[in-house]
Amino acid sequence: MKPCALAKEPTSNGRRRVLALALSCTLLAAGCASPRMIPVDDKAYWSGRMAIQVLKNPPESLSAGFELQGSAQAGEMVLLSPIGTTLARLEWTPQGARLTQGQQQVDSPNLQRLGARLTGTELPIAALFEWLAGRPAEAPGWQVDLSAHAQGRINAERREPSPGAVLRIALDR
């Protein structure tokens, strides 16, 4: 894996994201890195690594470090390269969401759309915050395994709608 890129299997749909991330890494390596988040509240801050596999033909994969702060209503997620540079930043409030990758910004009234643009699939944002806190939450089409949450591990799988997806999270402790 290149030190400043998300692990991504190239597909025709994913090439644009790979190019945007490569541009982002180039700009960040040139000294444009954003500062890392400072947690406001320990209960509303998580960091670790995540891997998402979208079960298309061929499958698409994304893996990165992350920092997540806030709630499903308002917050910020930063994706980080293995050396700690910011690859992407997703910020949201009840009024809308913004995805920043390098010098490129995309605004949307819909957090789900920007999250899908970033990860390649829609994630259950509200349920994700509950899962990170170790609490089960229903998410249509998703099955979560919180049995290893005490060890900082969360696994979830979406079977419906197609294509399926697998989400793995390893939290820093």
N, C-alpha and C positions, 0 to 999 in steps of 0.2 A: 504494500500500500504506500502511496506517496505520502510524505509527512504532512501535507497541507490540503488533503482532499478527503471527502467522504468516500467510504468504500462503496462503489456504485458499479453495478454491472451495466455496461453500455447497452441501451436499447434506443430505438428511434424516438420513443416518447421521452426518454431520460437524457438525451444528448444536450438539450437546451439547459437543463438543470446542472449537468456536469460542467458545461461551459460557463454558466453563471457562477458556480462555485469555484471554478478554476480562476476566473477573473477576480472573484472575491479574495481568494488566497493570494493572488499576485499583488493586489492592492494592499492587503493587510501585511504582507511580508515587506512591503515598501515603507511601512511605518504608519499605516492608517488604522491600526487595531483599536477597537473600542475597549474601554476599561471593563473588567469583570464586575458582575453584580455584587453588591453588598447586601446580605440578607437583612430584611427589616424585622422579620419575625421567624424564629426557628420553625414554628409550626407551618409556615407558609413558604418554605424554601427547601428545595431538593436539588441535589447534583449527583451526577454519576455518568453512566454510559447507557445508550439505548441502541438497539438494533431493530430495524423494521424490514420485513421481507414481504413483498407483495407477490402473491402467487399467480402471476401472469405467465404467459408463454412467450418468451423466456421470463423467468422471475426477475424482479428488480429488488435490489437490496440497498439499504442505507444504514450506516452506523456512524455514531459520533458521540463525543462527550456532550453533556448538557447541563445547564443550570436553569432551574424553573422557579419562579417566584410569583406568588399571588394566588388567584383562584380562577375558577372557570369564567367568572364575570369580568375580572380585570387582572392582568398580569403580564409577565414577560418570560420568554424562553430564549435562551442563547444556545446555539449549537457550536461546539468547539472541535478543532482539529486535535490530533494526538499531541501536538506541541503547545496547545492552549490558545491558538489564535481564533478569533471569532469568525465563523463561516457564515452564520446567518443569525438574525435576531427577529423574533416574532413578538410584537407587543399588541395588547388588546384592552379595550374598555367596552362598556355597554354601547358606546357610539360607533365602534368600528375597530378594525385591526390593520396593522402595518407589518409587512415583511421587508426586511432590509438585508440585502446581500451585497457587500462591498458598497459601491456608490449607487446601486440600483434600489429603489423603493417601490413597493406595490401596496396600495391602500385598497381595502375592501370593507364593506359593511358586515361581511360574513367571515368569522374566524375559521369556520370549518373549511371554507374554500382555500384560504391561505395556508392552513395547516396541510391540506391535501396537496397543494402546490409544492410545499416544502418537503413532505415526506413521501409523496406518491400515492397516498391513500387517506381516506377520512378516518380520523381517530375519534374515539368517544371522549371528548374533552372533559365534560362534567364527571363522568365515571373515572377518568384517569386521575383526577385530583383525589377522589375517594380511595382508589387503589393505592396511590402513593402514600396515603395516610394509613394504609393497612385495613381499610374497610371495604367490604364487598359492595358493589353497586351494579345494578342492571344496566346493560348497554345492548340495544337490539343487535342481534347477530354475533355478539362477542361472548366468549367464555374466558374468565380470568382464573388464574391459579395463584392464590396468595399464600400457599402453604409455606413458602420460603421467604415471606416478607420479613420475618425477624432476622434473617441473614442478608437482607437488602436485595432480594430478588423478586421480580414480578414477571409473570409470563401470561400473555393473553393471545387468543386466537379468534379471528373473525372468519366465520364460514359463510355468512350471508350478509349483504349481497356479494355476488361474485365480482371481481376476483377476491379470493380470501386473502388474509393477511396474518402475519405473526409478529407480535411485539414482545421484545425482551428488554427488561430494564434491570440494571445492576446499580443500586444506590451506593454512594459513598457513605461511609459511616464515620 
